[in-house]
Amino acid sequence: MSNCRLYLITPPKFELRAFAEELKRALDGGDVACLQLRLKDASDGDIMRAAETLMPIAQARDVAFLINDRPDIAHMMRADGVHIGQDDVPYAEAREIVGKDAILGVTCHNSRDLAFAAGEAGADYVAFGAFFPTQTKEAKTRADIELLQWWAETMTVPCVAIGGITVENCRPLIGAGADFIAVSSGVWNYAGGPQAAVKAFNSLL
């Protein structure tokens, strides 16, 4: 039995008040492990305002709230953790900023070496991708299912599958042993609406 859970990522842009309502509905659709606030081109003020509004919604539903790329803001806002890419703050520095109890996840693209290094350093999870073409961002790398299987069989650090994941294509990733599937447009642009998407994902998980 797979213990895979849903890892939700915010849309790249949104109107905060409207999105806050949409988020409530989505999270009420079923189990979500965490929500990552991912605003790439936003100002610090916008990221902080978004965190201030969205974090309580997530945490009230037992959903961990992570901020993308910015350990400094994650620490300041008392978020549950931070997700860093390979081009962001180095792991050791990010860990120093957020502290030992915060969740710290690392993008590892399709690289066993990067994942090993992150796991050894103490990352709480490693993220592999992109598994499918994605509209949310220009994927630097494509990852294959074998990588997930290998990691799941040999390592204890949880892994997140990311990149173009939808209700229609996620089954092989769950079967391969992903601990989390990270989804953005597959939820927010789902034909039946985000709440239906979360329900549909949970029925597969």
Residue frames as a rotation matrix with the C-alpha (Angstrom) as fourth column:
MET 1
0.579 0.815 0.000 0.00
0.815 -0.579 0.000 0.00
0.000 0.000 -1.000 0.00
SER 2
-0.279 -0.687 0.671 1.41
0.655 -0.647 -0.390 3.35
0.702 0.331 0.631 -1.02
ASN 3
0.160 0.295 -0.942 1.64
0.895 -0.446 0.013 6.06
-0.416 -0.845 -0.335 1.60
CYS 4
-0.680 -0.438 0.588 2.03
0.690 -0.653 0.312 8.71
0.248 0.618 0.746 -1.06
ARG 5
0.107 0.707 -0.699 0.53
0.761 -0.510 -0.400 12.11
-0.639 -0.490 -0.593 -0.18
LEU 6
0.505 0.207 0.838 -0.30
0.780 -0.526 -0.340 15.25
0.370 0.825 -0.427 -2.08
TYR 7
-0.292 -0.659 -0.693 2.13
0.716 -0.631 0.299 18.19
-0.635 -0.409 0.656 -2.02
LEU 8
0.595 0.680 0.427 0.42
0.798 -0.438 -0.414 21.31
-0.094 0.587 -0.804 -3.31
ILE 9
-0.615 -0.771 -0.164 2.23
0.710 -0.632 0.310 24.25
-0.343 0.074 0.936 -4.94
THR 10
0.136 0.703 -0.698 0.55
0.201 -0.709 -0.676 27.62
-0.970 -0.048 -0.238 -5.39
PRO 11
0.715 0.093 0.693 -0.04
0.699 -0.088 -0.709 28.99
-0.005 0.992 -0.128 -8.90
PRO 12
-0.301 -0.938 0.174 2.81
0.936 -0.325 -0.133 31.26
0.181 0.123 0.976 -10.14
LYS 13
-0.951 0.094 0.294 0.51
-0.123 -0.989 -0.083 34.31
0.283 -0.116 0.952 -9.86
PHE 14
-0.267 0.926 -0.267 -2.78
0.851 0.357 0.385 34.90
0.452 -0.125 -0.883 -8.11
GLU 15
-0.168 0.347 0.923 -5.05
-0.357 -0.894 0.271 37.55
0.919 -0.283 0.274 -6.65
LEU 16
-0.887 -0.461 0.019 -4.59
-0.212 0.370 -0.905 36.98
0.410 -0.807 -0.426 -2.92
ARG 17
-0.503 0.736 0.453 -8.15
-0.751 -0.112 -0.651 37.37
-0.429 -0.667 0.609 -1.61
ALA 18
0.446 0.699 -0.558 -9.71
-0.887 0.429 -0.171 35.22
0.120 0.572 0.812 -4.32
PHE 19
-0.095 -0.564 -0.820 -6.98
-0.389 0.779 -0.491 32.61
0.916 0.272 -0.294 -4.07
ALA 20
-0.833 -0.183 0.522 -7.34
-0.549 0.157 -0.821 32.37
0.069 -0.970 -0.231 -0.27
GLU 21
0.082 0.954 0.287 -10.97
-0.859 0.214 -0.466 31.27
-0.506 -0.208 0.837 -0.79
GLU 22
0.544 0.064 -0.836 -9.97
-0.681 0.616 -0.396 28.84
0.490 0.785 0.379 -3.54
LEU 23
-0.524 -0.829 -0.196 -7.27
-0.477 0.476 -0.739 27.39
0.706 -0.294 -0.645 -1.29
LYS 24
-0.524 0.411 0.746 -9.77
-0.751 0.190 -0.632 26.74
-0.401 -0.892 0.209 1.52
ARG 25
0.564 0.810 -0.162 -12.01
-0.779 0.457 -0.429 24.86
-0.273 0.368 0.889 -0.89
ALA 26
0.280 -0.539 -0.794 -9.09
-0.580 0.565 -0.587 22.88
0.765 0.625 -0.154 -2.32
LEU 27
-0.735 -0.654 0.180 -7.72
-0.513 0.363 -0.778 21.86
0.443 -0.664 -0.603 1.09
ASP 28
-0.250 0.729 0.638 -11.20
-0.781 0.237 -0.578 20.80
-0.572 -0.642 0.510 2.17
GLY 29
0.398 0.401 -0.826 -11.21
-0.872 0.446 -0.203 18.35
0.287 0.800 0.527 -0.75
GLY 30
0.914 -0.099 -0.393 -9.04
0.162 0.978 0.132 15.81
0.371 -0.184 0.910 1.07
ASP 31
0.678 -0.687 -0.262 -5.64
0.468 0.129 0.874 15.05
-0.567 -0.715 0.409 2.55
VAL 32
0.729 -0.585 0.355 -2.83
0.056 -0.466 -0.883 17.46
0.682 0.663 -0.307 1.61
ALA 33
0.369 -0.661 -0.654 0.58
0.918 0.369 0.145 17.06
0.146 -0.653 0.743 3.27
CYS 34
-0.221 -0.495 -0.841 1.93
0.590 -0.754 0.289 20.52
-0.777 -0.432 0.458 2.56
LEU 35
0.841 0.433 0.323 1.49
0.533 -0.569 -0.626 23.72
-0.087 0.699 -0.710 0.62
GLN 36
-0.271 -0.955 -0.118 4.45
0.853 -0.296 0.429 25.46
-0.445 0.016 0.895 -0.99
LEU 37
0.747 0.403 -0.529 4.13
0.177 -0.887 -0.426 29.19
-0.641 0.224 -0.734 -1.61
ARG 38
-0.202 -0.819 0.536 5.95
0.797 0.180 0.576 29.66
-0.569 0.544 0.617 -4.89
LEU 39
0.897 0.428 -0.114 6.02
0.310 -0.791 -0.528 33.26
-0.316 0.439 -0.841 -6.13
LYS 40
0.243 -0.916 0.320 9.08
0.964 0.266 0.028 33.58
-0.111 0.301 0.947 -8.31
ASP 41
-0.406 -0.463 0.788 8.96
0.682 -0.727 -0.076 37.21
0.608 0.507 0.611 -9.42
ALA 42
0.653 0.753 0.084 7.16
0.475 -0.493 0.729 38.71
0.590 -0.436 -0.680 -6.45
SER 43
-0.035 -0.613 0.789 8.58
-0.455 -0.693 -0.559 41.34
0.890 -0.378 -0.255 -4.11
ASP 44
-0.868 -0.319 -0.381 9.47
0.198 0.482 -0.854 40.40
0.456 -0.816 -0.355 -0.53
GLY 45
-0.771 0.611 0.176 6.43
-0.562 -0.525 -0.639 42.35
-0.298 -0.592 0.749 0.62
ASP 46
0.046 0.819 -0.571 4.12
-0.935 0.237 0.265 40.39
0.352 0.522 0.777 -1.67
ILE 47
-0.290 -0.222 -0.931 5.57
-0.030 0.974 -0.222 37.06
0.956 -0.036 -0.290 -0.53
MET 48
-0.985 -0.127 -0.113 5.15
0.110 0.031 -0.993 38.05
0.130 -0.991 -0.016 3.12
ARG 49
-0.475 0.880 0.030 1.60
-0.851 -0.450 -0.270 39.26
-0.224 -0.153 0.962 2.59
ALA 50
0.094 0.490 -0.867 0.72
-0.673 0.673 0.307 36.03
0.734 0.554 0.393 0.80
ALA 51
-0.600 -0.398 -0.695 2.28
0.193 0.770 -0.608 33.99
0.777 -0.499 -0.385 3.61
GLU 52
-0.951 0.231 0.208 0.41
-0.290 -0.426 -0.857 35.98
-0.109 -0.875 0.471 6.24
THR 53
-0.117 0.976 -0.181 -2.92
-0.989 -0.131 -0.064 35.23
-0.086 0.172 0.981 4.55
LEU 54
0.310 0.290 -0.905 -2.37
-0.647 0.762 0.022 31.66
0.696 0.579 0.424 3.35
MET 55
-0.681 -0.686 -0.257 -0.31
-0.287 0.572 -0.769 30.12
0.674 -0.450 -0.586 6.16
PRO 56
-0.683 0.449 0.576 -3.12
-0.618 0.066 -0.784 30.17
-0.390 -0.891 0.232 8.76
ILE 57
0.361 0.835 -0.414 -5.50
-0.931 0.300 -0.208 28.57
-0.050 0.461 0.886 6.21
ALA 58
0.099 -0.424 -0.900 -3.04
-0.422 0.801 -0.424 25.72
0.901 0.421 -0.100 5.63
GLN 59
-0.819 -0.573 0.027 -2.01
-0.255 0.321 -0.912 25.25
0.513 -0.755 -0.409 9.25
ALA 60
-0.322 0.792 0.518 -5.61
-0.899 -0.084 -0.429 25.23
-0.296 -0.604 0.740 10.50
ARG 61
0.741 0.593 -0.316 -6.05
-0.669 0.693 -0.269 22.13
0.060 0.411 0.910 8.34
ASP 62
0.543 -0.603 0.584 -2.82
-0.125 0.630 0.766 20.45
-0.830 -0.489 0.267 9.49
VAL 63
0.824 -0.318 0.469 -1.11
0.541 0.194 -0.818 21.26
0.169 0.928 0.332 6.20
ALA 64
0.092 -0.872 -0.480 2.57
0.718 -0.276 0.639 22.22
-0.690 -0.404 0.601 6.53
PHE 65
0.968 0.251 -0.026 3.33
0.179 -0.759 -0.626 25.62
-0.177 0.601 -0.779 4.97
LEU 66
0.062 -0.991 0.119 6.60
0.782 0.122 0.611 25.96
-0.620 0.055 0.782 3.05
ILE 67
0.742 0.083 -0.665 8.06
-0.251 -0.885 -0.391 28.94
-0.621 0.458 -0.636 1.23
ASN 68
0.759 -0.446 0.475 10.00
0.651 0.503 -0.569 28.47
0.015 0.741 0.672 -2.00
ASP 69
0.305 -0.756 0.579 13.58
0.612 -0.310 -0.727 29.77
0.730 0.576 0.368 -2.28
ARG 70
0.015 -0.241 0.970 13.54
-0.278 -0.933 -0.227 32.10
0.961 -0.266 -0.081 0.72
PRO 71
-0.101 -0.102 -0.990 14.76
0.780 0.610 -0.142 30.67
0.618 -0.786 0.018 4.03
ASP 72
-0.955 -0.297 0.015 14.99
0.232 -0.775 -0.588 34.23
0.187 -0.558 0.809 5.39
ILE 73
-0.462 0.859 0.222 11.28
-0.738 -0.511 0.441 34.92
0.492 0.040 0.870 4.81
ALA 74
0.151 0.504 -0.850 10.31
0.074 0.852 0.518 31.41
0.986 -0.141 0.092 5.94
HIS 75
-0.490 -0.436 -0.755 12.12
0.768 0.195 -0.610 32.02
0.414 -0.879 0.239 9.23
MET 76
-0.984 0.074 0.160 10.72
-0.123 -0.939 -0.321 35.51
0.127 -0.335 0.934 9.68
MET 77
-0.256 0.966 -0.046 7.15
-0.791 -0.182 0.585 34.42
0.556 0.186 0.810 8.99
ARG 78
-0.489 -0.022 0.872 7.52
-0.692 0.619 -0.372 31.29
-0.531 -0.785 -0.318 11.14
ALA 79
0.348 0.525 -0.777 6.61
-0.880 0.468 -0.078 29.04
0.322 0.711 0.625 8.23
ASP 80
0.861 0.023 0.509 6.96
-0.269 0.869 0.415 25.29
-0.432 -0.494 0.754 8.69
GLY 81
0.142 -0.872 0.469 9.85
0.487 0.474 0.734 25.18
-0.862 0.124 0.491 6.28
VAL 82
0.258 -0.203 -0.945 11.47
-0.700 -0.713 -0.038 26.11
-0.666 0.671 -0.326 2.99
HIS 83
0.690 -0.107 0.716 12.10
0.500 0.786 -0.365 24.49
-0.523 0.610 0.595 -0.39
ILE 84
0.250 -0.668 -0.701 15.37
-0.496 -0.710 0.500 25.35
-0.832 0.222 -0.509 -2.13
GLY 85
1.000 0.006 -0.030 16.57
-0.030 0.408 -0.912 24.79
0.007 0.913 0.408 -5.68
GLN 86
0.423 -0.904 0.060 20.10
0.897 0.428 0.109 24.14
-0.124 0.008 0.992 -6.82
ASP 87
-0.190 -0.493 0.849 20.55
0.628 -0.726 -0.280 27.82
0.755 0.480 0.448 -7.74
ASP 88
0.721 0.511 0.469 19.26
-0.038 -0.646 0.762 29.15
0.692 -0.567 -0.446 -4.41
VAL 89
0.333 -0.552 0.764 20.92
-0.934 -0.304 0.187 29.45
0.130 -0.776 -0.617 -1.02
PRO 90
-0.449 -0.536 -0.715 23.20
-0.397 0.837 -0.378 26.45
0.800 0.114 -0.589 -0.30
TYR 91
0.294 0.657 -0.695 21.71
0.283 0.634 0.719 23.81
0.913 -0.408 0.001 2.01
ALA 92
-0.277 -0.474 -0.836 23.97
0.908 0.155 -0.389 24.50
0.314 -0.867 0.388 5.01
GLU 93
-0.982 -0.095 0.164 23.23
0.061 -0.979 -0.196 28.20
0.179 -0.183 0.967 4.90
ALA 94
-0.237 0.970 0.057 19.47
-0.414 -0.154 0.897 27.62
0.879 0.189 0.438 4.51
ARG 95
0.215 0.297 -0.931 19.48
0.586 0.723 0.366 25.19
0.782 -0.623 -0.018 7.44
GLU 96
-0.699 -0.548 -0.459 21.30
0.701 -0.395 -0.594 27.72
0.144 -0.737 0.660 9.60
ILE 97
-0.856 0.401 0.328 18.65
-0.341 -0.913 0.226 30.34
0.390 0.082 0.917 8.80
VAL 98
0.027 0.994 -0.110 15.53
-0.533 0.108 0.839 28.21
0.845 0.036 0.533 9.36
GLY 99
-0.151 -0.132 0.980 16.85
-0.977 0.172 -0.128 26.12
-0.151 -0.976 -0.155 12.24
LYS 100
-0.909 -0.417 -0.028 16.99
-0.417 0.900 0.132 22.40
-0.029 0.131 -0.991 12.83
ASP 101
-0.557 0.748 0.362 13.26
0.183 0.536 -0.824 21.84
-0.810 -0.392 -0.435 13.35
ALA 102
0.107 0.618 -0.779 12.06
-0.703 -0.507 -0.498 23.41
-0.703 0.601 0.380 10.11
ILE 103
0.570 0.120 0.813 11.30
0.440 0.792 -0.425 21.28
-0.694 0.599 0.399 7.04
LEU 104
0.068 -0.578 -0.813 13.97
-0.670 -0.630 0.392 21.79
-0.739 0.518 -0.430 4.39
GLY 105
0.565 0.199 0.801 13.50
0.381 0.799 -0.466 20.22
-0.732 0.568 0.376 0.98
VAL 106
-0.235 -0.791 -0.565 15.87
-0.379 -0.461 0.803 20.34
-0.895 0.403 -0.191 -1.99
THR 107
0.825 0.408 -0.391 15.32
-0.483 0.151 -0.862 20.19
-0.293 0.900 0.322 -5.74
CYS 108
-0.067 -0.884 0.462 17.58
-0.251 0.463 0.850 17.48
-0.966 -0.059 -0.253 -7.17
HIS 109
-0.046 0.115 -0.992 16.33
-0.980 -0.200 0.022 17.45
-0.196 0.973 0.122 -10.79
ASN 110
0.873 0.310 -0.377 17.21
-0.400 0.896 -0.191 14.01
0.279 0.317 0.906 -12.20
SER 111
0.054 -0.994 -0.092 20.49
-0.524 0.050 -0.850 13.59
0.850 0.094 -0.519 -10.35
ARG 112
0.675 0.081 -0.733 21.34
0.443 0.750 0.491 10.78
0.590 -0.656 0.471 -7.97
ASP 113
-0.339 -0.923 -0.182 24.46
0.761 -0.156 -0.629 12.68
0.552 -0.352 0.756 -6.91
LEU 114
-0.582 0.194 0.789 22.57
-0.330 -0.944 -0.012 15.84
0.743 -0.268 0.614 -5.96
ALA 115
0.511 0.860 -0.001 20.00
-0.402 0.240 0.884 13.75
0.760 -0.451 0.468 -4.09
PHE 116
0.361 -0.501 -0.786 22.71
0.724 0.682 -0.103 11.82
0.588 -0.532 0.609 -2.23
ALA 117
-0.663 -0.707 0.248 24.42
0.437 -0.634 -0.638 15.06
0.608 -0.314 0.729 -1.25
ALA 118
-0.264 0.658 0.706 21.15
-0.588 -0.689 0.423 16.61
0.764 -0.304 0.569 -0.03
GLY 119
0.694 0.559 -0.454 20.19
-0.055 0.670 0.740 13.48
0.718 -0.489 0.496 1.90
GLU 120
0.036 -0.802 -0.596 23.62
0.822 0.363 -0.438 13.26
0.568 -0.474 0.673 3.52
ALA 121
-0.730 -0.343 0.591 23.45
0.079 -0.902 -0.425 16.93
0.678 -0.264 0.686 4.48
GLY 122
-0.869 0.419 -0.263 20.18
0.346 0.134 -0.929 16.31
-0.354 -0.898 -0.261 6.29
ALA 123
-0.766 0.630 -0.127 17.46
-0.564 -0.565 0.602 17.39
0.308 0.533 0.788 3.85
ASP 124
-0.442 0.698 0.563 13.95
-0.481 0.345 -0.806 16.43
-0.757 -0.627 0.183 4.96
TYR 125
0.532 0.499 0.685 13.05
0.314 0.634 -0.706 15.44
-0.786 0.591 0.181 1.41
VAL 126
-0.720 -0.661 -0.211 14.52
-0.013 -0.292 0.956 15.49
-0.694 0.691 0.202 -2.09
ALA 127
0.412 0.884 -0.222 12.48
-0.223 -0.138 -0.965 16.48
-0.883 0.447 0.140 -5.15
PHE 128
-0.653 -0.575 0.492 12.96
0.303 0.397 0.866 14.81
-0.693 0.715 -0.085 -8.53
GLY 129
0.513 0.847 0.142 11.58
0.444 -0.121 -0.888 16.08
-0.735 0.518 -0.438 -11.83
ALA 130
-0.210 0.974 -0.083 10.25
-0.882 -0.226 -0.415 17.06
-0.423 -0.014 0.906 -14.19
PHE 131
-0.535 0.072 0.842 8.45
0.103 0.995 -0.019 13.80
-0.839 0.076 -0.540 -14.93
PHE 132
0.135 0.635 0.760 6.10
0.950 0.135 -0.281 15.33
-0.281 0.760 -0.585 -17.50
PRO 133
-0.574 -0.265 0.775 6.06
0.547 -0.828 0.123 18.51
0.609 0.495 0.620 -19.57
THR 134
-0.150 0.479 -0.865 4.91
0.925 -0.242 -0.294 21.35
-0.350 -0.844 -0.406 -17.33
GLN 135
0.328 0.349 0.878 3.20
0.656 -0.753 0.055 24.68
0.680 0.557 -0.476 -17.96
THR 136
0.900 0.160 -0.405 4.22
0.426 -0.514 0.745 26.13
-0.089 -0.843 -0.531 -14.63
LYS 137
0.498 -0.782 -0.374 7.89
-0.509 -0.613 0.604 26.61
-0.702 -0.111 -0.704 -15.42
GLU 138
0.522 -0.455 -0.721 10.55
-0.706 0.244 -0.665 25.78
0.479 0.856 -0.194 -17.96
ALA 139
0.930 -0.173 0.324 11.74
-0.093 0.742 0.664 22.38
-0.356 -0.648 0.673 -16.75
LYS 140
0.223 -0.938 -0.264 15.53
-0.948 -0.271 0.164 22.13
-0.226 0.214 -0.950 -16.79
THR 141
-0.822 -0.569 -0.017 15.59
-0.567 0.816 0.118 18.35
-0.053 0.107 -0.993 -16.64
ARG 142
0.332 0.859 -0.390 13.43
-0.754 0.490 0.438 15.33
0.567 0.148 0.810 -17.31
ALA 143
-0.526 -0.445 0.725 13.45
-0.803 0.540 -0.251 12.57
-0.280 -0.714 -0.642 -14.72
ASP 144
-0.260 0.459 -0.849 12.43
-0.522 0.673 0.524 8.98
0.812 0.580 0.065 -15.24
ILE 145
0.671 0.718 0.186 10.44
-0.569 0.338 0.750 6.56
0.476 -0.609 0.635 -13.17
GLU 146
0.468 -0.550 -0.692 13.47
0.462 0.820 -0.339 4.30
0.754 -0.161 0.637 -12.57
LEU 147
-0.524 -0.686 0.505 15.08
-0.030 -0.578 -0.816 7.08
0.851 -0.443 0.282 -10.57
LEU 148
0.037 0.649 0.760 12.10
-0.904 -0.302 0.302 7.16
0.426 -0.698 0.576 -8.18
GLN 149
0.853 0.308 -0.421 12.07
-0.174 0.928 0.328 3.38
0.492 -0.207 0.846 -7.85
TRP 150
0.069 -0.933 -0.353 15.79
0.470 0.343 -0.814 3.28
0.880 -0.110 0.462 -7.14
TRP 151
-0.574 -0.283 0.769 15.56
-0.404 -0.718 -0.566 6.02
0.712 -0.636 0.298 -4.53
ALA 152
0.341 0.820 0.459 12.51
-0.857 0.071 0.510 4.51
0.386 -0.567 0.728 -2.85
GLU 153
0.828 -0.013 -0.561 14.22
0.075 0.993 0.088 1.12
0.556 -0.115 0.823 -2.61
THR 154
0.082 -0.943 -0.323 17.62
0.687 0.288 -0.667 2.31
0.722 -0.167 0.671 -1.38
MET 155
-0.774 -0.453 0.442 17.05
0.109 -0.784 -0.611 5.47
0.624 -0.425 0.656 0.65
THR 156
-0.330 0.665 -0.670 15.08
0.943 0.194 -0.272 6.49
-0.051 -0.721 -0.691 3.70
VAL 157
-0.777 0.067 -0.626 14.91
0.028 -0.990 -0.141 10.23
-0.629 -0.127 0.767 2.91
PRO 158
0.186 0.943 0.276 11.43
0.465 0.163 -0.870 10.91
-0.866 0.290 -0.408 1.47
CYS 159
-0.872 -0.465 0.154 11.19
0.347 -0.363 0.865 11.87
-0.346 0.807 0.478 -2.19
VAL 160
0.104 0.855 -0.508 8.83
-0.049 -0.506 -0.861 14.21
-0.993 0.115 -0.011 -3.99
ALA 161
-0.452 -0.142 0.881 7.94
0.847 0.242 0.474 13.76
-0.280 0.960 0.011 -7.66
ILE 162
0.054 0.405 -0.913 7.32
0.100 -0.912 -0.399 17.04
-0.994 -0.069 -0.089 -9.46
GLY 163
-0.739 -0.413 -0.532 6.63
-0.357 -0.429 0.829 18.38
-0.571 0.803 0.170 -12.92
GLY 164
-0.602 0.517 -0.608 3.47
-0.740 -0.074 0.669 18.33
0.301 0.852 0.428 -15.00
ILE 165
-0.975 0.194 -0.105 1.70
0.218 0.914 -0.342 15.84
0.030 -0.356 -0.934 -12.72
THR 166
-0.440 0.897 0.032 -2.05
-0.822 -0.417 0.388 15.43
0.361 0.145 0.921 -13.23
VAL 167
0.109 0.603 0.790 -4.81
-0.746 0.575 -0.336 13.13
-0.657 -0.552 0.513 -12.03
GLU 168
0.878 0.331 -0.347 -4.48
-0.478 0.549 -0.686 11.32
-0.037 0.768 0.640 -15.38
ASN 169
0.498 -0.749 -0.437 -0.73
-0.258 0.353 -0.899 10.64
0.828 0.561 -0.018 -15.33
CYS 170
0.116 -0.534 0.837 0.23
-0.943 -0.325 -0.076 10.25
0.313 -0.780 -0.542 -11.65
ARG 171
0.902 0.392 0.183 -0.38
-0.432 0.824 0.366 6.52
-0.008 -0.409 0.912 -11.15
PRO 172
0.624 -0.708 -0.331 3.08
0.363 0.637 -0.680 5.28
0.692 0.304 0.655 -12.31
LEU 173
-0.215 -0.723 0.656 4.79
-0.344 -0.573 -0.744 7.75
0.914 -0.386 -0.126 -9.93
ILE 174
0.322 0.417 0.850 2.75
-0.944 0.072 0.323 6.53
0.073 -0.906 0.417 -6.99
GLY 175
0.988 0.099 -0.117 3.48
-0.105 0.993 -0.051 2.94
0.111 0.063 0.992 -7.99
ALA 176
0.351 -0.934 -0.067 7.20
0.184 0.139 -0.973 3.69
0.918 0.329 0.220 -8.24
GLY 177
0.147 -0.256 -0.955 7.31
0.949 0.308 0.063 4.71
0.278 -0.916 0.288 -4.58
ALA 178
-0.464 -0.240 0.853 7.13
0.103 -0.971 -0.217 8.52
0.880 -0.013 0.475 -4.52
ASP 179
-0.672 0.215 -0.709 6.39
0.736 0.090 -0.671 9.67
-0.081 -0.973 -0.218 -0.97
PHE 180
-0.030 0.640 -0.768 4.75
0.171 -0.753 -0.635 12.84
-0.985 -0.151 -0.087 -2.26
ILE 181
-0.218 -0.041 0.975 3.51
0.974 -0.077 0.214 14.06
0.067 0.996 0.057 -5.61
ALA 182
-0.515 -0.061 -0.855 3.87
0.303 -0.946 -0.115 17.80
-0.801 -0.319 0.506 -6.07
VAL 183
-0.222 0.580 0.784 1.10
0.973 0.081 0.216 19.37
0.062 0.811 -0.582 -8.10
SER 184
-0.762 0.062 -0.644 0.35
0.072 -0.981 -0.179 22.92
-0.643 -0.182 0.744 -9.20
SER 185
-0.611 0.562 -0.557 -1.62
-0.790 -0.484 0.378 23.41
-0.057 0.671 0.739 -12.41
GLY 186
-0.753 0.314 -0.579 -2.90
0.064 0.910 0.410 19.81
0.655 0.271 -0.705 -12.17
VAL 187
-0.470 0.621 -0.627 -5.01
0.846 0.116 -0.520 21.08
-0.250 -0.775 -0.580 -9.25
TRP 188
-0.475 0.268 -0.838 -5.61
0.086 -0.934 -0.348 24.77
-0.876 -0.237 0.420 -9.98
ASN 189
-0.555 0.253 -0.793 -6.51
-0.808 -0.393 0.440 24.24
-0.200 0.884 0.423 -13.65
TYR 190
-0.924 0.242 0.296 -8.44
0.244 0.969 -0.031 21.02
-0.294 0.044 -0.955 -13.15
ALA 191
-0.732 0.652 0.198 -11.63
0.069 -0.219 0.973 20.98
0.678 0.726 0.116 -15.20
GLY 192
0.163 0.873 -0.460 -13.84
0.624 0.270 0.733 20.18
0.764 -0.407 -0.501 -12.21
GLY 193
0.646 0.003 0.763 -12.13
-0.423 -0.830 0.363 22.79
0.635 -0.557 -0.535 -10.00
PRO 194
-0.312 -0.932 0.186 -9.37
-0.658 0.071 -0.749 22.49
0.685 -0.357 -0.635 -7.36
GLN 195
-0.135 0.287 0.948 -11.50
-0.915 0.331 -0.230 20.78
-0.380 -0.899 0.218 -4.71
ALA 196
0.873 0.488 -0.008 -12.50
-0.437 0.775 -0.456 18.05
-0.216 0.401 0.890 -7.16
ALA 197
0.409 -0.814 -0.412 -8.85
-0.428 0.228 -0.875 17.68
0.806 0.534 -0.255 -8.16
VAL 198
-0.465 -0.578 0.670 -7.72
-0.855 0.097 -0.510 17.13
0.230 -0.810 -0.539 -4.54
LYS 199
0.307 0.666 0.680 -10.52
-0.727 0.625 -0.284 14.58
-0.614 -0.407 0.676 -4.11
ALA 200
0.914 0.068 -0.401 -9.52
-0.360 0.593 -0.720 12.81
0.189 0.802 0.566 -7.33
PHE 201
-0.035 -0.993 -0.112 -5.83
-0.613 0.110 -0.782 12.68
0.789 0.041 -0.613 -6.36
ASN 202
-0.411 -0.124 0.903 -6.71
-0.896 0.236 -0.376 11.32
-0.167 -0.964 -0.208 -2.93
SER 203
0.681 0.686 0.256 -8.86
-0.610 0.725 -0.320 8.59
-0.406 0.062 0.912 -4.43
LEU 204
0.711 -0.503 -0.491 -5.73
-0.207 0.518 -0.830 7.41
0.672 0.692 0.264 -6.31
LEU 205
-0.312 -0.874 0.373 -3.39
-0.642 -0.096 -0.761 7.81
0.700 -0.477 -0.531 -3.33
